[in-house]
Amino acid sequence: MNNRSVPKCAPLGAWTEQDKLACIFYNMIDYPSDYGHIVRKHDGTFILMGEQRTGCDTCGFGMIRDEERFERLKKKKPGIYKDMMRDGEWIRKNRYRWVKFRPGSIPIWSNLYWVPSDKGYGYRFVLNYMYKVLSINKHIEKI
């Protein structure tokens, strides 16, 4: 079925981000505290002082643009942060792929996969690897 033939409800579709922030600001509408305060700048535009977008706490999408995402999560929701960063494990699968086990190393053909375990999601391992690859000067200590 063509998506254009499916009716779509978008009641705020014509509103810009600034329209929405102004409406919330002037009408004192409650909104989630994760976004922080709405501040009106000297030029009349509005900005959020907290999170710009929310979604799944455990999502690392956009991490390269927001290096402090998990630091904020650690302060706001320490239990979720601990579950994310703890453990994980290597498992063998029947499927092989090219893998670089260390940044800068030569890829090898392997059937080892890093996966969440029953004790945690294993993000610490993955994030520390990504920080090295992206040359981000961070390291997450073992919990």
Beta strands, then each sheet from edge to edge (+ up, - down):
strand 1: 38-40
strand 2: 46-48
strand 3: 89-99
strand 4: 108-115
sheet 1: 1+ 2-
sheet 2: 3+ 4-
end
